[in-house]
Amino acid sequence: MVRDSEVRISWGREFQSLGAALEKALLINRENITHSMTPVRNIPLPLTAPSLWKLGSTEGMRREGCNCLVRAGSVQQSRVAHRAGNRSTLREHITGHMATRCCCLLVLLVTLGTCDGLHGRDLAHHGASMFADLTPREMHDVRDYLHGQPELGLTASQDKTLKKNSILLMELHLPRKHEALRALDRGQAKPTRQARVIVQFANQAEPNITEYIVSPLPVPTSYTRKTFKGDKPIKFESRPITLAEYSHIIDILEKITAKAHNLLFESTGGFSFNNCTNRCLTFTDIAPRGLESGERRTWIMLQKFVEGYFIHPVGFEVLVNHKDLDPERWTVEKVWYNSQYFDTVEELVERYEKGTLKKVKLPDHDDEDLYSTYIPRGHSNMRTDIHGPKLVEPQGPRYHIDGNFVEYAGWSFAFRVRSSAGLQIFDLRFNGERIAYEVSLQEAIAFYSGDTPAAMQTKYIDAGWAMGTVDYELAPGIDCPEIATFRDLHHYYDTDKPVLFKNALCVFEMTTGMPLRRHFDSNFQGGYNFYGGLENHVLVVRTTSTVYNYDYIWDFLFYQNGVMESRVSATGYIHATFFTPNGLQYGSKVYNYVLGNLHTHLIHYKVDLDIAGRENSFESMNLKYVNFTNPWSHKYSIVQSKLVKTQHQKERSAAFRFDKKFPRYVHFYNPNEKNKWGHQRGYRIQYNSHANSVLPRGWREENGISWSRYQLAVTRHKDSESTSSSIYTQNDPWEPVVSFEDFIRNNENITNQDLVAWVTVGFLHVPHSEDIPNTATPGNSVGFFLRPFNFFDEDPSLASRSTVIVRPDTEGKPKVQRWTPEVIGHCVTDKPFFYNGTYPGV
């Protein structure tokens, strides 16, 4: 009888010897292995003797991701032979089992040289699809699966009735970070793809909103309820407005304006909401919808329906209570007309006809007035018979895109556009090293002030309008250069089938017109020793969000020196209200009867940093004056700045309020990794922002945007704290299902931990006459930089072959040294401008 321990010891010794021998051979032959061979996927590298031995166990082979097959039957047969006392059979099966494993190790030996060079890039490319948005096919499959579950009772979203169970939103449900990293770092199988689905259950006694995780994709077979941190319930009244609800809002507005037809017709110079042709009225609805949680009361402002109607208010606003799912029970609670409040439309009309109120009469509408249009006017000093400069790619693009995976100048990353929030970057690497696991847009808000009720109430929280789904077509040569690579996007929001947004995202490389670095080394005798310079090229990933009147342009920029920039530029129409004399405290008059209302934009980002690994720490740096005796002239003193570093060990310490002085540097680093010069490898966040808080701490709606209290907050990573806001905050900011303050309330340790930086940027906008017709982007761009701080041993852009060096030769003639072609090549495309503009269902 062979004892189990004897087999394990004998087998283990033989295999350990084999592992050591293979490693020795590996070290000898590594440089001789050809790099043209196709690498074996999913093999974690580099491998040492202990890791090779670890692969000697079946569990080790599975855990380490080896693709070689071990016959499970041989193991079971060995156990049977062992129990039967059959020594020859046992040895035979053990020998066969070992031979199979040896085969695995030999495959590793042959391919290791190749994998060592391609491994990081290979795994990043392999894992990028984990973050890819749902495909139209997946959306169809999830919809069909859920509609096939009789207990859900789902019907079409576009059905006009409000008492129905329907899908509101569908998007990718991200895998847990540790599961994703197994695929990204060790080549293991990618986590099952899943969908996040929001369902409105309105056809029942107690309506509710429920979120589900549907899996696996592409063929779903199960759905489970998704909860928020603390299992907070989603109030039904917090749901976004749907097209079906808007259709009933239009119905009640038709009834309201029919009663006030004469008043509106006379006040606006012939405009009406009903039975109109080219003199129509439209509306803007204001949010949040009420003054406390559980309400659904909306102020609605009427406007002239002309080009740029956002800046054509007519001085008529109405408060509608539309909480009930039966639109016939909706009511008008208040009316505002020309700075006067009325309890009912009937009261307003009666007093108007009796002449007992202050009437307003707008100037006659002039169709030739170009006020709100894009039509050029005024004297131009620019030649119009030639085009301006254009970007070109002389020899074609220098970046590579495969699906949602992008590579450029040492950078690699995956991207997606989350329907409920917007643009996101994952697995951001430079030269194969991960800098950040996630850099993503979380929320954008615009809080207004004014004299009319609509202006007073306007506190837009744009994720509540499904900010990621309003990324319409980008125009070549305007929104993105003609040379850009355009990508279509698909969204499933308030629809019954996926909607195609053509050319909604673009990727391009551009020159900034500014050198990345340069130096002219003068000899101070009318000549020079050398000139050196490197032109600055960056890769840009861009999309937009047109959230009603405003257009946000979202950019991620990638520089050759390891710097990444996140930038948002605001343009589009201002949110304007009817002018009143008192309104000048809250903005500027921009037209005869129009006030441009002051407001503050705040943008929130999640930056999940993994600097040289997941174990990171955080410190801030400031300067302090020091005064000491001059060491070479004792009767004098030296005053200079000294660097003062503060190590932040707890989350509360690393939450920087807007009313406090912000540190000069904020630095994230790996305490366990150092560069060549002994510095801990790190990155810092540099702000380009002049933001401030929008409401006092704890004031009603401010509870829903508690992230806006902080310019920067640093927390430990948790999968349960994946987002700082939600699609429900807009209509219930008073009792939000996601409260960012909860993220830092437990004040956890942040030393040598997996850290997330939550970054708030923004600006104050006091509209002015130059905002007509649109706000322009110059001066209205904010964001932040991720900048290496002792992460490298020197500037990594030294690897760029675009450097030019000029030295005088012995005769004083310039000798140019360059590493790129001298001839630039062909110019811009000859394809004519084309723009489609539609976003059809598919």
N, C-alpha and C positions, 0 to 999 in steps of 0.2 A: 504494500500500500504506500503510495507516494503522498507525503503530507503536503497540505496547502502551502505551509510556510516554506518548505523546501523549493516548491515550484516558483513561488514569488521571489525568493532570494536568488535562485539560480537565474531565472529570467531577468530579474532586475540587474544583476551584475553583468550579464552578457549584453544587455541593452545599453547600460551605462557606458560600457567599454566601447560599444559601437558609436554611441553619441559622441564620446570624446574623440574617437578616431575620425569621425566625419567632420567635427569642428576643426581638427588639426588640418585635415585636407582642405577644408573650406578656407582657412587662413592662408594656406600656401597657394591655392589656385584661384582665389577670388578675382585677382586682377586679370587672369587669363580667360575668364568666362566671357563669352561673347555677349555684347549688349544688343544684339539684333534679334535675340530670341523672344518669343512671345511669353510674357510673364504668366505664372500661375496665379490666379486670383485668390483673394481671401487668406493670404498667408502672412501672419504678423511678423515683422522684421524689425531689427536684426535678431537672429536666433543664436543663442549660445548653447553650450553643452547642457546646462540645466534645462533650457527651454526645449532643446531637442529631446531630452529625456522625458520632459513633461508630455511631449507628443507621444511617448511610448505607451501611455495609458489610453484606453478608449475614450474616457471622459476628457482627458487632456487633448486628444485629437479633435473632439467635438468642440471643446471650449476655445481652443486656439484657432479654429477655423480651417483646418486642413481639409482639402478637397478629396484626398485619397480615400478610397473605400476600404473599410475593415469588415470582413464578413462576420456579421453578428452570430451566424450559425456556428462558426468555428469555436467561438468562446463558449457557447452553450454545450457544444459537443465535448469540449475539453472537460467541462464540469461533469458531464455524464460519465465520461471515461474515468475521471478521477474517482467518482463515487463507486464505480464498478471495479476499481483497482487495476484497470488495464493500462500498464505502464507504456506499452508500445503505441497504443492509440493516443494516449495522452501526449506523449512526446511528439507524435506525428502532427497532432493539431496545434501544439504549442509552436513547433517549428514552422508550420504553415502560417500561423498567425504572425510570428515574428518576421517571416519573409515578406508578408504584406506590408508590415510597418517599415521594414527596411526599404522597401520599394518607395514608400512615401518619402523617407528621408533622402533617398537618392534623387528623387524628383526635386526636393528642396535644394539639394546641393547644386544641381544643374542650373536651376533657375534663380538662385539667390542673387547672383551678380546683377541680373537684369532687374529683379524686384527691388533691390536696394535703391536703384535710381528712380524707378517709376512708382514705387509703392505709395508714397504720400499722395501724389497726384491721382493715381489710380483709384485709391480708396475715396478721395474727395469726389471724383467723378462718379464712382459707384454709388455713393450715398446721396448725391444731389437730388435724385428723384424722390427721396423721402419728403422733400419740402416743396415739390411741384404741386401747383394748384390742381384741383379736381379737373379731370377731362370732361368734355360733354358726354362721353359715353358713360363715365362713372356717375355723372349727375343723373342721367336717364335711368341708370340701373338702380340708384338709391331711391329715386322718386317712385319707380315702378314697384320696388320691393316694399316701401312703406305704404303705398296705396293698396298693396295686396294684403295688408294686415287688417283684417276686419275689425279688430278691437280698437283700432285708431280712428276708423270712420272718416278717412280723409277724402276731401273733395277738391275741385279745381280752385286754385287761388284767385283766378280772374272772375269767378262767380260774384255778382254784385252784392249778394246778401252778406251781412256781417256775421250772422249766426251760422258759422261753418267751421269745420276743422280743416286746416290747410297748412301747407309748408310755407314759412315765411322766408327762410334763408338756408342755404346749404353751402358749406365750404370745407376745406381740408381740416381735419383734426390732427394737430401736430403730435408726433410721438414724444414720449418722455425723453428728456435729455440723455439720461444714462443709457437708454436703449438705442438712441440714435448714435451715440458715441461708440457703441460696440461695432456698429457697421462702419463708421467713419474712421475709427482708429485701429480696429482689429479685423476688419473685413468680414465680420460675421453677417448672418442673414439680416436683411433690413426688417424693421418692425412692420407688422401688418398695416396697410393703408386703411385709414378710417375717415369717415365724414362726420362733421358736426352739423346737425340739422335742428333748426328752430321750428317748432310746430305751435300754431295758435289753435287752442281748443276753445272755440266759442259756441259750439252747438251742444251745450250742456248747462246744467243748473248753476254750476260754479265755474265760470270760464277761467282758463289759466294758460300760461305760456310754459312749455316744457322743452328742454333741450335734450337731444339724444345723440349718442355716439353709435353710428351705424358701421358695421364691419362684417366680414373683411371685404375689401374692394379688390377687384372689380365685381365680384359676385357676392353681394351681402346676404348674410343668413341670420343676423341678429341685430338687435338694437337695445341699448341700455341707457338709462337716464343719466344725464350729465348734471352735476351740481356745482355750485359756486362755493368758494371758501366759507366755512361755517354753515353750509347748507342753507344759505339765505334764499327765501322764495322770490320768484319773479312775479311782481304784481302785474295783473293783466293790463292795467291802465298805463303801464310803462312801455308797452309795445310801440314800435314806430307806426306812423300813419301808412296805410296801404293805398293802392290805387282804388280799391273798392270803397274805402272810407272817403277818399277824396271825391269820388263821384257823388257821394251823398252830401259832402260839404258844398259842392257846386249846386246841388239841388236846393239846399236851404238858402244859399246865397241868391239863387234865382227868385225865391220867394221874398227874401228880404228886399232885394233891389227892385222887385216889381212894386212893392209898397212905396218905395222911395224913388220911383222912376223920375217923376217930375223934378224932385230936388236934385238928383244926380245929373239929369239932363241939363238943367239950367246952370248948375254950379260948375260943370265941366265943359260947357260949350258944345253940347250935343253928343256926349258919350253915354252909353248905357250898357248894362250887363246882359240884357235880354234883347233878342231880335235886332241885333246890330249888324252892320256890314264892315265898314272901315273905321268906325268910331265905337270901338268896344272897350269894355273895362275888364280887367283881370284882377287877380288877388295874390297876396303873399300871406302865408300863415306863419304865426310867431310861436316860438317855443322858449322855455318849457310851457306845458299846457296846464296851467293852474298855479296855485300858490302853496299847495301842500300835497303830500303823497296821497295817491288814490283818486286825484282829480283828473279830469280830461276836459278842460275849458281852454279854448284857443282864441286869442285875439287875431282878427283877420283884417288886413288893410287892403283897400281897393286902389287900383292903379290904372292908368291909361294903357291899353294893350297896343303899344307901338314898339318899334325897335329900341331895345334898352329900357323896357317898361319898369325896371327896378328903380329908376330914378324919376318916375312920374307918379308920385302919390297924389291923391285928389282930396285928402282931408276928411275921409270917411273910414271909420274903423268900427268893428263890431265884435263883441265877445260872445262866442257860441259855446254852449255846454253840449258836448257830443259824447258823453260817457256811456249812455244807454246804447245797447246793440240794436235797438229799434229806432231808426232815424226819424220816424214820425214823432218820437218823444223828445227830440232835441229842442233846445230852447235858446232864445237870445236873452242874455243877461244884462248887457249894457251896450250902448252905442255912443261913439264919440264923433262929433262933427264940429269942425272949426273951433277947437279948444273948449267945446261944451259937451257935458255928459248927459245922457238920457237913459231912462230905465227900459224903454221899449222903442221899437221902430215907429210904432203908432204915435207915441208922444212926440218924437222928433218931427214926424211929418205934420202933425197937427200944429205944432208951434211954428214950423216953417211956413205953412200956408197962412197962418194968422199974422206972420211977421213979427213974432215975439222972441226971436233969437237973432244972433249975429249971422247973417248969410255970407257965403263966400262965392265969388264969381271969378273963376280962373280966366286968364287971357285966352282969347280965341286961339284954338290950336292951329299952328301954321305947319303944313306939310313940308314946306321948304326949310323949316328950322332943323338944322342938323344936330342939335344939342346932344342927343344921346346916341348918335350913330358913329360908325367908323369911317364915314365918307370924308376924304381929305378936304380941308379948307384952310384958308390963310395962305400967305406968301411963303413959297419954298425957295430956299437958297441951294438946294441940292439938285444936281443934274438928274433928269428923269429918262434920258435916252440910253443910259448904261446901268448895269446892275452893280451892286456893291460887292465886296469881297465874299468869297465862298470857301468853305472847307473842302479840301481834296485829300484823297488817299493815293499818292502817286503810283504806288505798286500794290494797292489793295489793302484791306484791313490787316491790322497787326494783332487783333484780338480773336478769340475763338469762342463760339457759342455752340453748345450742344444741348438742346432742350432748355432747361433752366440753369445749366452749368456754364459759367463764364471763366475764361482765363485771359490774363493780360499782364505782361511785364512782371511776372512773379506773383501776381495776385490770382487767386481762384476763389470762387464763391458760388452759392446757389441763391436764386431769387424767387420770390413769389409776390403776388398782390392779393392780400387777404381782403375778401369782400367786405368785411365789417370794419376794416381800419385802413388798409393800404399797403404800401410797398415795404417789403421785408427782405433782409439779407441774412443768409445762414452759412455757417462753416466758412467764415472769412479767414483766408490763409495768405501769408506772404512767404514766398520761397518755401512752401510746404509746411510752414509752422502756423498753427492756428492763432489768430489774434483775438477773434471774437466768435462765439458760437452763434450769436444773434444780434443784429442791429435792426430795429424795427420801429416803424411809426405806430404809436399807440392811440393818440387822440389829438384833435385840433379844436380849439374853442375860440369864439369871438363874443365877448361880452360888451353890450352897448349901453349907452346912456341917452336920454332924450326927454322931451316934454310931452309927447303923445303916449298913450298907453301901450301902443305897439313897440315904441322905442324903449320905454321903461322895462318892458317884459322880455326884450330880446336878449337871450343868453344862449347862443347857439353852441351845441356840443356835438360836433359833426359826425362822430361815430354813430350817433343816433339816426343819421340820415344814410347809413351804409356808405360811408365815405369812400370805401374801396371800390364800389360798384359804379361810380360816376366818373370813370376814367375813359373819356370819349376819345375819338380818333385824333391823332397828332398829325399836324400838317407838315409835310417835308419842306425844309427850307425856312420854316418859321418856328414851329415848336421844336423841331429837331433838324439837324443838317440833312441835306439830301443824301449824304453818304451813309447815314445811320442805318442800322439793322432794326427793322420794325417787327414787333411781335403782337399777335392778337391775344386778347384775353377773353375769358368766358366767366360769366357770373350767373348765379341762380339766386335771385332776390325778388320776392313779390312777383313771381312768374310761375308758369306751368311747364316751362322748358328752358334750357340754358340760353342765355343771350350772348351773342357774339359782339365784342367791342373790337372793331377792326383797327389794327395799328395803334393800339393803346399804350404800348410801352416801346421805348427805343433805347438802343445801346450805340454809342459812338465814341471814337477817340477824337480829341480836339487839341489844338495848340492854344495855349492861354495868351500868347502874345507877350509873355513875360518869361525871361530865362529862369530855369530852375535854379541855376547858379551861374556866376560868371566872375571873372577877374581880369583886369588889365594891369599887368605888372610893369609899371614905369621904371625906366632906368634914370629918370630925372635929368636926362640930357637930351631931351627931344625925341627919345626913342623908347623902346620897350624890351623887356626880357622875354616875355611871352604873353599871349592872350589865351585864356581858356573859357569855354562856355558850353552849356548844355541847354538846349531848348526844352521847354516844359510842356510835355504832353500828358494828358490825363484821359482816363476812360470815364465816361458818364453813363449811368443808368438812370433813365428818366421816365416818369409817368405823371399824370395830372389828376386832380380831383376838382370837378366843377360842382361845388356844393351850392346849388341854386345860383346866387349872384356872384359868388367869389370863385376864382380859379386859383387853386394851389398847384404850383409846379414843384414836384418832389424829385430831388437829385441825390444820388450817391456818386461821389467822385473818388477816383483811385489814382494816386500820384506814384511816380516811379521811385520815390524815396521812402516808401512804406507808410505814407500818410493817407488817411481816408478822411473825406469830408462829407458831412450830411448837411444838405441845404434845402430850404423851402423858400420859394419866391411867391409873393402874393400879387395877384392881378385880378382882373374882372371888374364888375360894377360894385360901387359902394352900396351899402344898405342905407337907403335914404327914407326920411319921413316928411310929412307935411310941415312947412315952415310956420313957426310961431315966434313972436318976438322973444319969448322966454327961452326958446330953443337955442339961442346964441350962447347960452351957458354950456351947451352940450355939443357944439360943433360949429359948422360954418355954412352960410348960405351959398348954394352953388347954382341956383336958378331962381326964377321969379318966385316960386312957391315951394322950393325944395331945400331941406336941411340935410347936409351930410353929417351923420351922427358919429361922435367919437366912439372909439371902441379899442379894445386890447385883444390882440391875437396871442395865444399861447399854444405851443406845440410840444407834445410829450413823446419822448423816445425811450425805448428800452435798449440798453447796451450791455449784453451779457458777455463780459470779457473773459477770455481764457489766455492769459499772458504766459507763454511758455509752459502751459499746463493749467489745470483747474485750481490749483492751490495758490490763491492770490491774496495780497494785502493792500491796504489803502492808506495813503498819507497825504497831507496837505502841506504846502510850503508857502511861507511868507517871508518878508524881509524885516529886519530890525536894525535900527541904527546902533552902532557901537562907537564909543569914544575912548581912545587910549593915547598914551603918550607916544609921540613920534620917536621911534627907536634910533633915528640918526640925527635928530635935533630935539633934544629933550624939553626945550622951552615951548615947543609947539605940540598940538594934539592932532591926531588923525580921526576924522569922522567918516565912516563908510557903512555900507549895508552888509549885513550878515544874514546868511540863510538860516531860517528857523523851521525845522520839520516837526510836524505833529502827527504821530501815529494814531489812527482812529481804530479803536478796538471794538466798538459797539455801534450798532445801527443808528441809534439816536445821535451819537457824536458825529456821524457822517451824513446827517440830514441838515442841509444848509438852507435856512429860511431866507425868503426874499428881503426881510427887514434886517438882516444881519450882513456884515461885511463878508464878501466872498473871498476865499483864498486866492493868492496869485497863481499858484499851480495846484492842480489836483492830479495825483499820481497813483496809478495802479501798477503793482509790480509782483513778481514772483520772488519771495524771500529765499527760495531754494535754488535759484538759478542766477548766475552772474555772467557778465560779459568778460571780454578779454582784460579789461581794466579793473575788474573787481567790483563793478557796480551791479546792483540787482537789476535784472532785466525788466523793463517796464514800458508802459505807454501812459500818456497823459491826455486828458480831455481839455481842449481849449475852446472857449465859447466865442461865438460871434452873435451877440444878442444884447438887447437892451429891454429885457422883459421885467415885469413886476407883477405882483399879485393883483387879482381882479376883484376880490371881495374880502372883508374881514374874516379871520379864521372862525369857522363854526357858524357862519351866517347862512342859514337856510340852504340855498342852492350851492353854496361853497362846499357843503358836505360831500357832494357828488364829484367834486374835482379836487379832493384833498391833495392830490399830487401837485397842484398848482401852488401850494405853499412853499415848495422847495425848488431852488435852482438845480440842486443835485441831491439825490438821496442814494445811499449805497446799502444794498441788502444782500443777504445770502440767497443763493438761487434755490427756488422751490418750484416744482412743477405746478403746485396749487396757486402760485402767484405769477401766472403766465402773462397776464395783461393788467394794465393799470386802470382800464375803463371798460365800458361795455356798451352794447347797442341800446341798452335800456336807460342809460343815465340821462339822456336828453329829456325824457318825459317823466323821470322820477329822480331828480338830483337830490331830493330831500332824504330819501332812504335808499341809497344805491345798493345794488347787489354786489358791486365791487367797490370796496373802500380802500384806497391806497394807504390810508393811515394805519390800517390793520397790518400792513406789511412790515412796519417798523415798530409797532406797539410792543412787541415782545422783546425788542432791544437785544437781539442775538449777537454773538461774537462774530466779527468779520475779519479776524486775523487768520491768514493761511487757509482761506475758505474759497469756495466757488462763489464769486461775487457778481452782482448785477448793478450797473449804474443806471439810474433813472434820471434822464436829462430833460430839463424844461428850458425852452428858448421862446422868444417872441418879441413883440414890439407894440408900442402904442401908435395908433393911427388917428390923427385928427384930420378929417377930410378937408380938402381945400379945392379951389377952383381948378387946379391942375389935375385933379382926379376925374375930371370930365373929359371924355365920356367914361374912361376907365382908369383905375389905379395902374400905374406903371411899375415895372419890377425894380428899376434902380433905386436903391435905398430901402427897398422892402423885402430884402432877402436876409434871412437869419439861419443859424445852424450851429454846428460845432465841428471840430477836427479831432480825430484820433491821431496823435503824433507819437512816434517812437521816442522814448527817453531812456537812453542807454540799453535799448533792446538789442541793437547791433553793435559791432565793433567799430564800424565807420558807416558813412552814408551809403546805403545799399544801391542808390542810383548810380554809383560808380560802375555798376555792371552794364549800364546803358552804353551802347555803341554809337549813340547820336552825339557824343562829345566831340567838340572841335578844338584843337590846339594849334595855335599859330606861333612860330618862333622865327626870328630873323636868322638867315644863314650867314655864312662868313662874309658874304658880300652885302649883307643888310637886306636882302630880298626876303619877303615872307615865305616861309615853308609851312604849308598847311598839312596837318595830320588829322585824318578822319577815318572812320570805320564804317561809313555808310556810303551808298552810291553817290557819285557827284551829280549825275543827271537825275533830276527830280521825276520826270515822267509826264504822263498825260494829265489833263486838267479835269474839271468838274464834268459830271455826267451830262449828256445831251438829251436826256429824257425830259419831256415837257412836264410841267407841274400838274399833278393830279391829286384830287381830294375827293373821298367818297362821302364820309360824314354819317353813314347809317350804322345802326347797331341792331341787326335783325336777330330774331330767334333762330336757333339751329336745332 
